[in-house]
């Protein structure tokens, strides 16, 4: 998990969404942020979307450099 993934997990915890800390759960975190039916306030969703985008960029860079 990247720091962005950890931050996303931590912020979701503040709203009652608790996920294990493993890379296999990152897509579940992302799905929660992108789910318009979740109980996250829209203002929070916008901020968390920035973390999701950062996480995707980090993951893409890791794959390009072979991490």
DAKADA-V683006 format. One record per helix or strand of 2 or more residues. SS is the DSSP state (hx for helix, st for strand). FROM is the first residue (numbers start at 0). TO is the last residue. If there is no record, write none. Layout:
BEGIN
ss=SS from=FROM to=TO
ss=SS from=FROM to=TO
END
This chain:
BEGIN
ss=hx from=2 to=13
ss=hx from=22 to=33
ss=hx from=41 to=64
END
